[in-house]
């Protein structure tokens, strides 16, 4: 992944993803909306995967980076060895001290939480059911107001 220069766009929303992923709640069409500004696209190459492209309104590059290519993304991720790497286009995503992006807007806080969880190694395999206990240690019923049992 190569981070390109800021393209100078104003605040915008990213809502469309290329693939289902832990970060977007395994829902590429409506799983997460991110508000961002001042984008620095990521030129993506293997082993990284593009998770989202820049929205049409903002799919442009700084003139020093040349023309937009199919490898230019808004968000990319990779699993490399035992680690994980994520490229995100907004350099101010977690800054709440002025104009532009704020954690409190749209799903930015949830995005930040999922980003950190995914990068730290959370199990990112989608599940279709709630967790269950496969073999409980024992079923215990304690009568109401029963005295503690002596250990002798």
KEDOMAR-891755 format. One record per atom (N, C-alpha, C): y, z, x; residue in one letter; atom name. Coordinates in Angstrom, 2 decimals, always signed. Layout:
<atoms>
+---------+---------+---------+---------+-------+
:      yy :      zz :      xx : residuo : atomo :
+---------+---------+---------+---------+-------+
:       Y :       Z :       X :       A :    CA :
...
+---------+---------+---------+---------+-------+
</atoms>
This chain:
<atoms>
+---------+---------+---------+---------+-------+
:      yy :      zz :      xx : residuo : atomo :
+---------+---------+---------+---------+-------+
:   -1.17 :   +0.00 :   +0.84 :       X :     N :
:   +0.00 :   +0.00 :   +0.00 :       X :    CA :
:   +1.23 :   +0.00 :   +0.89 :       X :     C :
:   +2.16 :   -0.86 :   +0.54 :       X :     N :
:   +3.43 :   -0.94 :   +1.24 :       X :    CA :
:   +4.55 :   -0.69 :   +0.23 :       X :     C :
:   +5.37 :   +0.32 :   +0.49 :       X :     N :
:   +6.48 :   +0.61 :   -0.40 :       X :    CA :
:   +7.64 :   -0.29 :   -0.05 :       X :     C :
:   +8.13 :   -1.04 :   -1.04 :       X :     N :
:   +9.23 :   -1.96 :   -0.83 :       X :    CA :
:  +10.56 :   -1.23 :   -1.04 :       X :     C :
:  +11.64 :   -1.92 :   -0.78 :       X :     N :
:  +12.97 :   -1.32 :   -0.90 :       X :    CA :
:  +13.37 :   -1.15 :   -2.36 :       X :     C :
:  +14.29 :   -0.24 :   -2.61 :       X :     N :
:  +14.83 :   -0.02 :   -3.95 :       X :    CA :
:  +15.38 :   -1.33 :   -4.50 :       X :     C :
:  +15.03 :   -1.65 :   -5.74 :       X :     N :
:  +15.49 :   -2.90 :   -6.33 :       X :    CA :
:  +16.75 :   -2.74 :   -7.17 :       X :     C :
:  +17.29 :   -1.53 :   -7.25 :       X :     N :
:  +18.58 :   -1.31 :   -7.90 :       X :    CA :
:  +18.59 :   -1.33 :   -9.42 :       X :     C :
:  +17.44 :   -1.27 :  -10.07 :       X :     N :
:  +17.43 :   -1.30 :  -11.54 :       X :    CA :
:  +17.87 :   +0.05 :  -12.09 :       X :     C :
:  +18.33 :   +0.02 :  -13.34 :       X :     N :
:  +18.75 :   +1.25 :  -14.00 :       X :    CA :
:  +17.55 :   +1.91 :  -14.67 :       X :     C :
:  +17.79 :   +2.97 :  -15.42 :       X :     N :
:  +16.73 :   +3.71 :  -16.10 :       X :    CA :
:  +15.97 :   +2.81 :  -17.08 :       X :     C :
:  +14.65 :   +2.93 :  -17.07 :       X :     N :
:  +13.78 :   +2.15 :  -17.97 :       X :    CA :
:  +12.51 :   +2.93 :  -18.24 :       X :     C :
:  +11.73 :   +2.47 :  -19.22 :       X :     N :
:  +10.46 :   +3.11 :  -19.56 :       X :    CA :
:   +9.29 :   +2.21 :  -19.19 :       X :     C :
:   +8.24 :   +2.82 :  -18.67 :       X :     N :
:   +6.99 :   +2.13 :  -18.38 :       X :    CA :
:   +5.96 :   +2.63 :  -19.40 :       X :     C :
:   +5.40 :   +1.70 :  -20.17 :       X :     N :
:   +4.44 :   +2.10 :  -21.21 :       X :    CA :
:   +3.12 :   +1.36 :  -21.13 :       X :     C :
:   +3.07 :   +0.26 :  -20.41 :       X :     N :
:   +1.85 :   -0.54 :  -20.35 :       X :    CA :
:   +1.17 :   -0.38 :  -18.99 :       X :     C :
:   -0.12 :   -0.14 :  -19.03 :       X :     N :
:   -0.92 :   +0.08 :  -17.85 :       X :    CA :
:   -1.94 :   -1.05 :  -17.75 :       X :     C :
:   -2.46 :   -1.32 :  -16.56 :       X :     N :
:   -3.44 :   -2.40 :  -16.39 :       X :    CA :
:   -4.86 :   -1.94 :  -16.63 :       X :     C :
:   -5.09 :   -0.65 :  -16.50 :       X :     N :
:   -6.46 :   -0.14 :  -16.60 :       X :    CA :
:   -6.45 :   +1.30 :  -17.13 :       X :     C :
:   -7.54 :   +1.69 :  -17.74 :       X :     N :
:   -7.69 :   +3.09 :  -18.15 :       X :    CA :
:   -7.90 :   +3.92 :  -16.89 :       X :     C :
:   -7.24 :   +5.06 :  -16.79 :       X :     N :
:   -7.29 :   +5.89 :  -15.60 :       X :    CA :
:   -7.03 :   +7.34 :  -16.01 :       X :     C :
:   -7.45 :   +8.28 :  -15.21 :       X :     N :
:   -7.21 :   +9.69 :  -15.46 :       X :    CA :
:   -5.73 :   +9.95 :  -15.74 :       X :     C :
:   -4.85 :   +9.35 :  -14.96 :       X :     N :
:   -3.42 :   +9.62 :  -15.07 :       X :    CA :
:   -2.85 :   +9.22 :  -16.42 :       X :     C :
:   -3.33 :   +8.12 :  -17.01 :       X :     N :
:   -2.81 :   +7.71 :  -18.33 :       X :    CA :
:   -3.72 :   +8.17 :  -19.47 :       X :     C :
:   -4.54 :   +9.16 :  -19.22 :       X :     N :
:   -5.42 :   +9.70 :  -20.25 :       X :    CA :
:   -6.48 :   +8.71 :  -20.70 :       X :     C :
:   -6.89 :   +7.81 :  -19.79 :       X :     N :
:   -7.88 :   +6.77 :  -20.07 :       X :    CA :
:   -7.48 :   +5.94 :  -21.28 :       X :     C :
:   -6.17 :   +5.67 :  -21.39 :       X :     N :
:   -5.65 :   +4.88 :  -22.51 :       X :    CA :
:   -4.56 :   +3.96 :  -21.98 :       X :     C :
:   -4.93 :   +2.76 :  -21.58 :       X :     N :
:   -3.97 :   +1.86 :  -20.94 :       X :    CA :
:   -2.91 :   +1.30 :  -21.88 :       X :     C :
:   -3.14 :   +1.35 :  -23.19 :       X :     N :
:   -2.16 :   +0.77 :  -24.11 :       X :    CA :
:   -1.14 :   +1.77 :  -24.65 :       X :     C :
:   -1.51 :   +3.03 :  -24.75 :       X :     N :
:   -0.53 :   +4.00 :  -25.27 :       X :    CA :
:   -0.78 :   +5.41 :  -24.78 :       X :     C :
:   -1.34 :   +5.55 :  -23.61 :       X :     N :
:   -1.70 :   +6.87 :  -23.12 :       X :    CA :
:   -0.58 :   +7.68 :  -22.51 :       X :     C :
:   +0.46 :   +7.03 :  -22.01 :       X :     N :
:   +1.51 :   +7.77 :  -21.31 :       X :    CA :
:   +2.74 :   +6.87 :  -21.19 :       X :     C :
:   +3.91 :   +7.45 :  -21.41 :       X :     N :
:   +5.18 :   +6.74 :  -21.20 :       X :    CA :
:   +5.94 :   +7.47 :  -20.11 :       X :     C :
:   +6.41 :   +6.71 :  -19.13 :       X :     N :
:   +7.15 :   +7.28 :  -18.01 :       X :    CA :
:   +8.55 :   +6.69 :  -18.03 :       X :     C :
:   +9.56 :   +7.53 :  -17.84 :       X :     N :
:  +10.91 :   +7.03 :  -17.67 :       X :    CA :
:  +11.24 :   +7.11 :  -16.19 :       X :     C :
:  +11.83 :   +6.05 :  -15.68 :       X :     N :
:  +12.13 :   +5.98 :  -14.25 :       X :    CA :
:  +13.43 :   +5.22 :  -14.01 :       X :     C :
:  +13.88 :   +5.23 :  -12.78 :       X :     N :
:  +15.05 :   +4.44 :  -12.39 :       X :    CA :
:  +15.02 :   +4.24 :  -10.89 :       X :     C :
:  +15.78 :   +3.24 :  -10.44 :       X :     N :
:  +15.86 :   +2.99 :   -9.01 :       X :    CA :
:  +14.51 :   +2.69 :   -8.40 :       X :     C :
:  +13.83 :   +1.68 :   -8.88 :       X :     N :
:  +12.44 :   +1.43 :   -8.53 :       X :    CA :
:  +12.25 :   +0.83 :   -7.14 :       X :     C :
:  +11.22 :   +1.29 :   -6.48 :       X :     N :
:  +10.75 :   +0.73 :   -5.22 :       X :    CA :
:   +9.31 :   +0.29 :   -5.44 :       X :     C :
:   +9.10 :   -0.99 :   -5.80 :       X :     N :
:   +7.74 :   -1.47 :   -6.08 :       X :    CA :
:   +6.79 :   -1.26 :   -4.90 :       X :     C :
:   +5.50 :   -1.28 :   -5.19 :       X :     N :
:   +4.46 :   -1.09 :   -4.19 :       X :    CA :
:   +3.69 :   -2.39 :   -4.04 :       X :     C :
:   +3.67 :   -2.95 :   -2.84 :       X :     N :
:   +2.85 :   -4.14 :   -2.58 :       X :    CA :
:   +1.45 :   -3.62 :   -2.31 :       X :     C :
:   +0.51 :   -4.00 :   -3.17 :       X :     N :
:   -0.81 :   -3.40 :   -3.21 :       X :    CA :
:   -1.87 :   -4.32 :   -2.63 :       X :     C :
:   -2.73 :   -3.75 :   -1.79 :       X :     N :
:   -3.86 :   -4.49 :   -1.24 :       X :    CA :
:   -5.08 :   -3.59 :   -1.23 :       X :     C :
:   -6.26 :   -4.19 :   -1.08 :       X :     N :
:   -7.52 :   -3.44 :   -1.08 :       X :    CA :
:   -7.47 :   -2.38 :   +0.01 :       X :     C :
:   -8.03 :   -1.20 :   -0.26 :       X :     N :
:   -8.88 :   -0.82 :   -1.37 :       X :    CA :
:   -8.12 :   -0.29 :   -2.59 :       X :     C :
:   -6.79 :   -0.39 :   -2.59 :       X :     N :
:   -5.99 :   +0.14 :   -3.70 :       X :    CA :
:   -6.14 :   -0.72 :   -4.96 :       X :     C :
:   -5.90 :   -0.10 :   -6.10 :       X :     N :
:   -5.97 :   -0.75 :   -7.40 :       X :    CA :
:   -4.62 :   -0.60 :   -8.09 :       X :     C :
:   -4.15 :   -1.65 :   -8.72 :       X :     N :
:   -2.90 :   -1.58 :   -9.48 :       X :    CA :
:   -3.18 :   -0.92 :  -10.82 :       X :     C :
:   -2.45 :   +0.16 :  -11.11 :       X :     N :
:   -2.59 :   +0.86 :  -12.40 :       X :    CA :
:   -1.54 :   +0.39 :  -13.40 :       X :     C :
:   -0.38 :   -0.04 :  -12.90 :       X :     N :
:   +0.69 :   -0.53 :  -13.79 :       X :    CA :
:   +1.61 :   -1.45 :  -13.01 :       X :     C :
:   +2.05 :   -2.49 :  -13.68 :       X :     N :
:   +3.05 :   -3.39 :  -13.11 :       X :    CA :
:   +4.43 :   -2.94 :  -13.55 :       X :     C :
:   +5.44 :   -3.44 :  -12.87 :       X :     N :
:   +6.82 :   -3.20 :  -13.29 :       X :    CA :
:   +7.03 :   -3.86 :  -14.65 :       X :     C :
:   +7.75 :   -3.23 :  -15.57 :       X :     N :
:   +8.06 :   -3.89 :  -16.84 :       X :    CA :
:   +8.86 :   -5.17 :  -16.59 :       X :     C :
:   +8.79 :   -6.12 :  -17.50 :       X :     N :
:   +9.45 :   -7.41 :  -17.33 :       X :    CA :
:  +10.94 :   -7.26 :  -17.02 :       X :     C :
:  +11.58 :   -6.26 :  -17.63 :       X :     N :
:  +13.02 :   -6.06 :  -17.40 :       X :    CA :
:  +13.35 :   -5.73 :  -15.96 :       X :     C :
:  +12.39 :   -5.23 :  -15.22 :       X :     N :
:  +12.64 :   -4.68 :  -13.89 :       X :    CA :
:  +11.77 :   -5.29 :  -12.80 :       X :     C :
:  +11.05 :   -6.35 :  -13.14 :       X :     N :
:  +10.14 :   -6.98 :  -12.17 :       X :    CA :
:  +10.92 :   -7.87 :  -11.23 :       X :     C :
:  +11.65 :   -7.22 :  -10.35 :       X :     N :
:  +12.40 :   -7.95 :   -9.33 :       X :    CA :
:  +12.34 :   -7.14 :   -8.05 :       X :     C :
:  +12.61 :   -7.80 :   -6.94 :       X :     N :
:  +12.58 :   -7.12 :   -5.65 :       X :    CA :
:  +13.96 :   -7.15 :   -5.02 :       X :     C :
:  +14.19 :   -6.26 :   -4.10 :       X :     N :
:  +15.35 :   -6.29 :   -3.25 :       X :    CA :
:  +15.29 :   -7.61 :   -2.48 :       X :     C :
:  +16.41 :   -8.26 :   -2.26 :       X :     N :
:  +16.41 :   -9.57 :   -1.59 :       X :    CA :
:  +15.79 :   -9.51 :   -0.20 :       X :     C :
:  +15.78 :   -8.36 :   +0.43 :       X :     N :
:  +15.16 :   -8.23 :   +1.76 :       X :    CA :
:  +13.64 :   -8.26 :   +1.71 :       X :     C :
:  +13.05 :   -8.08 :   +0.50 :       X :     N :
:  +11.59 :   -8.08 :   +0.36 :       X :    CA :
:  +11.02 :   -9.42 :   -0.10 :       X :     C :
:  +11.88 :  -10.39 :   -0.35 :       X :     N :
:  +11.39 :  -11.71 :   -0.77 :       X :    CA :
:  +11.13 :  -11.77 :   -2.26 :       X :     C :
:  +10.25 :  -12.69 :   -2.64 :       X :     N :
:   +9.94 :  -12.93 :   -4.05 :       X :    CA :
:   +8.85 :  -11.98 :   -4.54 :       X :     C :
:   +8.85 :  -11.73 :   -5.86 :       X :     N :
:   +7.81 :  -10.92 :   -6.49 :       X :    CA :
:   +6.48 :  -11.64 :   -6.36 :       X :     C :
:   +5.43 :  -10.87 :   -6.05 :       X :     N :
:   +4.07 :  -11.43 :   -5.95 :       X :    CA :
:   +3.17 :  -10.71 :   -6.95 :       X :     C :
:   +1.98 :  -11.26 :   -7.24 :       X :     N :
:   +1.04 :  -10.57 :   -8.14 :       X :    CA :
:   +0.57 :   -9.22 :   -7.58 :       X :     C :
:   +0.81 :   -8.95 :   -6.32 :       X :     N :
:   +0.39 :   -7.69 :   -5.70 :       X :    CA :
:   +1.44 :   -6.60 :   -5.81 :       X :     C :
:   +2.60 :   -6.90 :   -6.42 :       X :     N :
:   +3.68 :   -5.93 :   -6.52 :       X :    CA :
:   +3.53 :   -5.09 :   -7.78 :       X :     C :
:   +3.40 :   -3.79 :   -7.60 :       X :     N :
:   +3.06 :   -2.89 :   -8.70 :       X :    CA :
:   +4.10 :   -1.79 :   -8.88 :       X :     C :
:   +4.01 :   -1.13 :  -10.02 :       X :     N :
:   +4.79 :   +0.08 :  -10.27 :       X :    CA :
:   +4.00 :   +1.31 :   -9.82 :       X :     C :
:   +2.69 :   +1.29 :  -10.08 :       X :     N :
:   +1.81 :   +2.40 :   -9.71 :       X :    CA :
:   +0.49 :   +1.84 :   -9.19 :       X :     C :
:   +0.06 :   +2.33 :   -8.05 :       X :     N :
:   -1.23 :   +1.93 :   -7.46 :       X :    CA :
:   -1.96 :   +3.17 :   -6.98 :       X :     C :
:   -3.28 :   +3.08 :   -6.95 :       X :     N :
:   -4.07 :   +4.22 :   -6.47 :       X :    CA :
:   -5.21 :   +3.72 :   -5.61 :       X :     C :
:   -5.71 :   +4.63 :   -4.77 :       X :     N :
:   -6.86 :   +4.30 :   -3.94 :       X :    CA :
:   -7.63 :   +5.58 :   -3.61 :       X :     C :
:   -8.93 :   +5.43 :   -3.49 :       X :     N :
:   -9.77 :   +6.48 :   -2.95 :       X :    CA :
:  -10.21 :   +5.98 :   -1.59 :       X :     C :
:   -9.85 :   +6.77 :   -0.56 :       X :     N :
:  -10.14 :   +6.38 :   +0.81 :       X :    CA :
:  -10.87 :   +7.53 :   +1.48 :       X :     C :
:  -12.10 :   +7.27 :   +1.90 :       X :     N :
:  -12.89 :   +8.35 :   +2.48 :       X :    CA :
:  -13.03 :   +9.48 :   +1.49 :       X :     C :
:  -12.66 :  +10.69 :   +1.89 :       X :     N :
:  -12.72 :  +11.85 :   +1.00 :       X :    CA :
:  -11.38 :  +12.11 :   +0.30 :       X :     C :
:  -10.39 :  +11.24 :   +0.53 :       X :     N :
:   -9.07 :  +11.48 :   -0.02 :       X :    CA :
:   -8.65 :  +10.48 :   -1.08 :       X :     C :
:   -7.50 :  +10.75 :   -1.66 :       X :     N :
:   -6.92 :   +9.88 :   -2.69 :       X :    CA :
:   -5.46 :   +9.65 :   -2.36 :       X :     C :
:   -5.00 :   +8.44 :   -2.64 :       X :     N :
:   -3.61 :   +8.06 :   -2.38 :       X :    CA :
:   -3.06 :   +7.43 :   -3.64 :       X :     C :
:   -1.83 :   +7.80 :   -4.00 :       X :     N :
:   -1.20 :   +7.21 :   -5.16 :       X :    CA :
:   +0.21 :   +6.77 :   -4.78 :       X :     C :
:   +0.54 :   +5.52 :   -5.12 :       X :     N :
:   +1.88 :   +5.01 :   -4.90 :       X :    CA :
:   +2.60 :   +4.93 :   -6.24 :       X :     C :
:   +3.81 :   +5.51 :   -6.31 :       X :     N :
:   +4.60 :   +5.52 :   -7.53 :       X :    CA :
:   +5.99 :   +5.01 :   -7.19 :       X :     C :
:   +6.54 :   +4.16 :   -8.01 :       X :     N :
:   +7.75 :   +3.40 :   -7.70 :       X :    CA :
:   +9.07 :   +4.15 :   -7.79 :       X :     C :
:   +9.12 :   +5.33 :   -8.38 :       X :     N :
:  +10.39 :   +6.02 :   -8.59 :       X :    CA :
:  +10.58 :   +7.12 :   -7.56 :       X :     C :
:  +11.50 :   +6.93 :   -6.66 :       X :     N :
:  +11.73 :   +7.90 :   -5.58 :       X :    CA :
:  +12.34 :   +9.21 :   -6.09 :       X :     C :
:  +12.91 :   +9.20 :   -7.30 :       X :     N :
:  +13.54 :  +10.40 :   -7.86 :       X :    CA :
:  +12.76 :  +11.01 :   -9.02 :       X :     C :
:  +11.50 :  +10.70 :   -9.13 :       X :     N :
:  +10.71 :  +11.10 :  -10.30 :       X :    CA :
:  +10.72 :  +12.59 :  -10.57 :       X :     C :
:  +10.78 :  +13.40 :   -9.55 :       X :     N :
:  +10.67 :  +14.84 :   -9.72 :       X :    CA :
:  +11.97 :  +15.55 :   -9.35 :       X :     C :
:  +13.06 :  +14.86 :   -9.49 :       X :     N :
:  +14.38 :  +15.39 :   -9.18 :       X :    CA :
:  +15.14 :  +15.55 :  -10.48 :       X :     C :
:  +15.60 :  +16.76 :  -10.78 :       X :     N :
:  +16.30 :  +17.02 :  -12.04 :       X :    CA :
:  +17.76 :  +17.41 :  -11.82 :       X :     C :
:  +18.38 :  +16.93 :  -10.75 :       X :     N :
:  +19.72 :  +17.41 :  -10.41 :       X :    CA :
:  +20.83 :  +16.40 :  -10.66 :       X :     C :
:  +20.62 :  +15.41 :  -11.49 :       X :     N :
:  +21.69 :  +14.45 :  -11.73 :       X :    CA :
:  +21.27 :  +13.36 :  -12.68 :       X :     C :
:  +22.02 :  +12.26 :  -12.70 :       X :     N :
:  +21.68 :  +11.15 :  -13.59 :       X :    CA :
:  +20.36 :  +10.50 :  -13.19 :       X :     C :
:  +19.75 :   +9.84 :  -14.16 :       X :     N :
:  +18.48 :   +9.16 :  -13.88 :       X :    CA :
:  +17.30 :   +9.92 :  -14.43 :       X :     C :
:  +16.21 :   +9.88 :  -13.72 :       X :     N :
:  +14.95 :  +10.44 :  -14.15 :       X :    CA :
:  +15.01 :  +11.96 :  -14.30 :       X :     C :
:  +14.36 :  +12.47 :  -15.32 :       X :     N :
:  +14.25 :  +13.91 :  -15.55 :       X :    CA :
:  +12.80 :  +14.22 :  -15.94 :       X :     C :
:  +12.27 :  +15.32 :  -15.47 :       X :     N :
:  +10.91 :  +15.72 :  -15.85 :       X :    CA :
:  +10.77 :  +15.98 :  -17.34 :       X :     C :
:  +11.86 :  +16.39 :  -17.98 :       X :     N :
:  +11.81 :  +16.73 :  -19.40 :       X :    CA :
:  +11.79 :  +15.52 :  -20.33 :       X :     C :
:  +11.97 :  +14.32 :  -19.82 :       X :     N :
:  +12.02 :  +13.13 :  -20.67 :       X :    CA :
:  +10.63 :  +12.52 :  -20.86 :       X :     C :
:  +10.43 :  +11.93 :  -22.00 :       X :     N :
:   +9.17 :  +11.29 :  -22.42 :       X :    CA :
:   +7.97 :  +12.05 :  -21.88 :       X :     C :
:   +7.03 :  +11.39 :  -21.20 :       X :     N :
:   +5.83 :  +12.06 :  -20.69 :       X :    CA :
:   +5.90 :  +12.34 :  -19.19 :       X :     C :
:   +7.11 :  +12.43 :  -18.62 :       X :     N :
:   +7.24 :  +12.59 :  -17.17 :       X :    CA :
:   +6.58 :  +13.86 :  -16.65 :       X :     C :
:   +6.69 :  +14.97 :  -17.38 :       X :     N :
:   +6.08 :  +16.22 :  -16.92 :       X :    CA :
:   +4.55 :  +16.10 :  -16.91 :       X :     C :
:   +3.98 :  +15.54 :  -17.97 :       X :     N :
:   +2.53 :  +15.33 :  -18.04 :       X :    CA :
:   +2.08 :  +14.37 :  -16.94 :       X :     C :
:   +2.86 :  +13.32 :  -16.70 :       X :     N :
:   +2.55 :  +12.39 :  -15.63 :       X :    CA :
:   +2.51 :  +13.12 :  -14.28 :       X :     C :
:   +3.51 :  +13.94 :  -14.02 :       X :     N :
:   +3.56 :  +14.68 :  -12.76 :       X :    CA :
:   +2.34 :  +15.59 :  -12.61 :       X :     C :
:   +1.96 :  +16.28 :  -13.68 :       X :     N :
:   +0.79 :  +17.16 :  -13.63 :       X :    CA :
:   -0.48 :  +16.37 :  -13.35 :       X :     C :
:   -0.67 :  +15.26 :  -14.06 :       X :     N :
:   -1.88 :  +14.45 :  -13.86 :       X :    CA :
:   -1.91 :  +13.82 :  -12.48 :       X :     C :
:   -0.76 :  +13.41 :  -11.99 :       X :     N :
:   -0.68 :  +12.82 :  -10.66 :       X :    CA :
:   -1.18 :  +13.82 :   -9.61 :       X :     C :
:   -0.68 :  +15.04 :   -9.67 :       X :     N :
:   -1.08 :  +16.07 :   -8.71 :       X :    CA :
:   -2.56 :  +16.43 :   -8.88 :       X :     C :
:   -3.01 :  +16.56 :  -10.12 :       X :     N :
:   -4.42 :  +16.88 :  -10.36 :       X :    CA :
:   -5.31 :  +15.77 :   -9.80 :       X :     C :
:   -4.98 :  +14.51 :  -10.08 :       X :     N :
:   -5.81 :  +13.41 :   -9.60 :       X :    CA :
:   -5.82 :  +13.38 :   -8.07 :       X :     C :
:   -4.65 :  +13.48 :   -7.47 :       X :     N :
:   -4.57 :  +13.42 :   -6.00 :       X :    CA :
:   -5.31 :  +14.59 :   -5.35 :       X :     C :
:   -5.41 :  +15.73 :   -6.05 :       X :     N :
:   -6.10 :  +16.89 :   -5.48 :       X :    CA :
:   -7.61 :  +16.84 :   -5.67 :       X :     C :
:   -8.11 :  +15.80 :   -6.35 :       X :     N :
:   -9.55 :  +15.61 :   -6.43 :       X :    CA :
:  -10.21 :  +15.96 :   -7.74 :       X :     C :
:   -9.45 :  +16.12 :   -8.83 :       X :     N :
:  -10.05 :  +16.44 :  -10.12 :       X :    CA :
:  -11.11 :  +15.38 :  -10.48 :       X :     C :
:  -12.13 :  +15.81 :  -11.20 :       X :     N :
:  -13.15 :  +14.87 :  -11.66 :       X :    CA :
:  -12.47 :  +13.85 :  -12.58 :       X :     C :
:  -12.47 :  +12.58 :  -12.19 :       X :     N :
:  -11.76 :  +11.57 :  -12.97 :       X :    CA :
:  -12.71 :  +10.63 :  -13.72 :       X :     C :
:  -13.88 :  +11.14 :  -14.03 :       X :     N :
:  -14.83 :  +10.37 :  -14.84 :       X :    CA :
:  -14.52 :  +10.60 :  -16.30 :       X :     C :
:  -14.29 :   +9.54 :  -17.08 :       X :     N :
:  -13.98 :   +9.76 :  -18.50 :       X :    CA :
:  -15.16 :  +10.36 :  -19.24 :       X :     C :
:  -14.86 :  +11.25 :  -20.17 :       X :     N :
:  -15.90 :  +11.85 :  -21.00 :       X :    CA :
:  -15.60 :  +11.54 :  -22.46 :       X :     C :
:  -16.64 :  +11.48 :  -23.27 :       X :     N :
:  -16.45 :  +11.18 :  -24.68 :       X :    CA :
:  -16.67 :  +12.39 :  -25.56 :       X :     C :
:  -17.06 :  +13.50 :  -24.97 :       X :     N :
:  -17.31 :  +14.69 :  -25.78 :       X :    CA :
:  -16.76 :  +15.93 :  -25.08 :       X :     C :
:  -16.61 :  +16.97 :  -25.83 :       X :     N :
:  -16.13 :  +18.24 :  -25.27 :       X :    CA :
:  -17.20 :  +18.84 :  -24.37 :       X :     C :
:  -16.80 :  +19.63 :  -23.38 :       X :     N :
:  -17.79 :  +20.28 :  -22.51 :       X :    CA :
:  -18.71 :  +21.19 :  -23.32 :       X :     C :
:  -19.95 :  +21.27 :  -22.90 :       X :     N :
:  -20.90 :  +22.15 :  -23.56 :       X :    CA :
:  -21.62 :  +22.99 :  -22.52 :       X :     C :
:  -22.19 :  +24.10 :  -22.95 :       X :     N :
:  -23.00 :  +24.94 :  -22.07 :       X :    CA :
:  -24.43 :  +24.44 :  -22.20 :       X :     C :
:  -25.01 :  +23.98 :  -21.10 :       X :     N :
:  -26.34 :  +23.39 :  -21.19 :       X :    CA :
:  -27.46 :  +24.42 :  -21.26 :       X :     C :
:  -27.32 :  +25.55 :  -20.59 :       X :     N :
:  -28.36 :  +26.58 :  -20.66 :       X :    CA :
:  -27.71 :  +27.95 :  -20.48 :       X :     C :
:  -27.39 :  +28.60 :  -21.58 :       X :     N :
:  -26.76 :  +29.92 :  -21.47 :       X :    CA :
:  -27.71 :  +30.91 :  -20.81 :       X :     C :
:  -27.13 :  +31.92 :  -20.18 :       X :     N :
:  -27.94 :  +32.94 :  -19.51 :       X :    CA :
:  -28.74 :  +33.72 :  -20.54 :       X :     C :
:  -28.10 :  +34.14 :  -21.61 :       X :     N :
:  -28.79 :  +34.90 :  -22.67 :       X :    CA :
:  -27.91 :  +34.96 :  -23.91 :       X :     C :
:  -28.55 :  +35.09 :  -25.05 :       X :     N :
:  -27.82 :  +35.35 :  -26.29 :       X :    CA :
:  -27.84 :  +36.85 :  -26.48 :       X :     C :
:  -26.65 :  +37.43 :  -26.62 :       X :     N :
:  -26.55 :  +38.88 :  -26.73 :       X :    CA :
:  -25.83 :  +39.22 :  -28.03 :       X :     C :
:  -26.42 :  +40.14 :  -28.80 :       X :     N :
:  -25.78 :  +40.65 :  -30.00 :       X :    CA :
:  -25.61 :  +42.15 :  -29.82 :       X :     C :
:  -24.38 :  +42.62 :  -29.93 :       X :     N :
:  -24.11 :  +44.05 :  -29.77 :       X :    CA :
:  -23.68 :  +44.58 :  -31.13 :       X :     C :
:  -24.45 :  +45.57 :  -31.67 :       X :     N :
:  -24.07 :  +46.16 :  -32.96 :       X :    CA :
:  -22.70 :  +46.81 :  -32.86 :       X :     C :
:  -21.92 :  +46.72 :  -33.94 :       X :     N :
:  -20.61 :  +47.30 :  -33.99 :       X :    CA :
:  -20.71 :  +48.81 :  -33.79 :       X :     C :
:  -19.80 :  +49.40 :  -33.02 :       X :     N :
:  -19.72 :  +50.83 :  -32.72 :       X :    CA :
:  -20.94 :  +51.39 :  -32.01 :       X :     C :
:  -21.68 :  +50.57 :  -31.31 :       X :     N :
:  -22.85 :  +51.09 :  -30.59 :       X :    CA :
:  -22.40 :  +51.75 :  -29.30 :       X :     C :
:  -23.08 :  +52.85 :  -28.92 :       X :     N :
:  -22.70 :  +53.55 :  -27.68 :       X :    CA :
:  -23.17 :  +52.74 :  -26.47 :       X :     C :
:  -22.52 :  +52.93 :  -25.34 :       X :     N :
:  -22.96 :  +52.24 :  -24.12 :       X :    CA :
:  -24.37 :  +52.66 :  -23.75 :       X :     C :
:  -25.13 :  +51.77 :  -23.19 :       X :     N :
:  -26.49 :  +52.05 :  -22.78 :       X :    CA :
:  -26.49 :  +52.75 :  -21.44 :       X :     C :
:  -27.34 :  +53.74 :  -21.26 :       X :     N :
:  -27.46 :  +54.46 :  -20.00 :       X :    CA :
:  -28.20 :  +53.56 :  -19.01 :       X :     C :
:  -27.81 :  +53.66 :  -17.74 :       X :     N :
:  -28.45 :  +52.85 :  -16.72 :       X :    CA :
:  -29.69 :  +53.52 :  -16.14 :       X :     C :
:  -30.05 :  +54.71 :  -16.60 :       X :     N :
:  -31.24 :  +55.39 :  -16.07 :       X :    CA :
:  -32.44 :  +55.21 :  -16.95 :       X :     C :
+---------+---------+---------+---------+-------+
</atoms>
